[in-house]
Amino acid sequence: GEDKNIRIVRVREELITDEKKLEYATVKKPSEQLDKGMTKVVQKGAAGLKKSEIKITYEDGKETKRDIIKEEVVIEPKDQVVQVGMNDKISTSRGTTRFQKALVVTATAYSSEDPGVNNRTSVGATLKKGVIAVDPRVIPYYTRLYVPGYGFGQALDTGGAIKGNKIDLAMNSRAEALRYGRRTVKIYLLGR
């Protein structure tokens, strides 16, 4: 007679629950209340959670099939809402001035009367009020700036200690520089 190969396949099923994190989206909302260059998180984002029940079929100990029995979103992700500044006008002593972007910096005053300060800036300008020292990677040379409490100036100098969001404001005298000291200010970049 014929030989029939009889194979017995052991089939086993298993139910597992799987949890997946649902990433939140970031929504940007233009705001006229905020200056250009500024952003503000008005709602913090939160990840959601999705639970799935999965049936796994094993044949002879090897997984052969996965079926999703049911899926449900247990926690809906919450959008992160960020306001993006749109305002580009500031009132100054010269009336309304348009700017390209605002930046919060640490401003320190200095003068040519300070020890170790040269009367010429790094671009060859004379050091006097209106000269502002910058990190050129943050604020390009020759950018015109408006600094509340100081006035208009231009990025014409740099210095070893000026890295990132730091600027130095030239004053006409050491006394004036000491009076100003160091402040955290929001400055306005007016372009070149």
C-alpha positions, 0 to 999 in steps of 0.5 A: 500500500501507499506510504502516507506521511502523517505529520502532527502539528502542535498548534498553540495560541497565546493572547498578549496585550501590547502598549504603544506610546502615541507621540504628540503633535506640535501645533504652531500658532502665530501671535501678534502679542509676541515679538518675532523670534520669540516663542512661548509654549501655551500648552505642554504636549503629552504622549498618548497610549494605545492598547492592542490585544493580539492573538499569536498562533504558534505551530510547532513552537514557531510563530506563524500568525498574528491577529489584532483582536482589538485596539483602543486608544486609552489616552489620546495624545495632547498637542503641544501648542506653541505661539510663534511671535509675529509682531515686528514693530517696536515704539522707540524714541524715533517713533515706530521701528520695524525689526527682524527678530527679538532676542533675549541677551545678557548685556554688559556695558563697557568703555574705552576707559576700561582696563585692557580695552582698545579704542578700535573695535574688531572691525576697525570702528572707533569705540564709542556709544552705539558700538555693540559687541556681539558673538558674530555667529548669533548676531552678524557684524554690521547688524543694526540693533535697538536696545531698550535703555540704551538706544540704537547701535550696531554690531561692530565689535566682538570679544573673547567672553562674548559667546552666544546670547551675550552682548557688550554695549559701548559707553562714552565713559567708564562711569556711564558703563558702571551705571548701566552694569549688566542686565538681561534685556530683550534686544531687537535686530533691525537688519543691516 
